Every structure is written in C-alpha cells, then in structure tokens.
C-alpha cells in the first residue's frame, strides 16, 4: 500500500494542516483527502510543490507500507 506521510512530516516540523493548505494554494477538500490518504493519484507538479514547501524529497512524503496478511 502506498502511503502519504504529510501529517507526520507536519507534526515533526511543528506545522499545522492549515499552514500546509494555505501554502499549497489548492482546494481544501482535495488537499485534505490527500493528507488522509483518500486519493488515488497525485500529479508530479503537486508532489514537487509539497517537497518545496516541506523542504524534503519525494521519498520522504510517499512511502510503501506492507498490508497485513490475513
């Protein structure tokens, strides 16, 4: 499963969801869905802007988590 770590990065940097959404200059709902891992795709332009705003690399934001085997 691909997982977006925006919330964790914001917590590490002591920044808020409001701060992030304001700096991303995008729609609240779409960014909120992205932050909550409820999105199916992400544009490279969006990923690049997140990296610039958060001061990190794409691999810091997007990680792969293994699903639990049942």
Beta strands, then each sheet from edge to edge (+ up, - down):
strand 1: 2-4
strand 2: 62-64
sheet 1: 1+ 2-
end
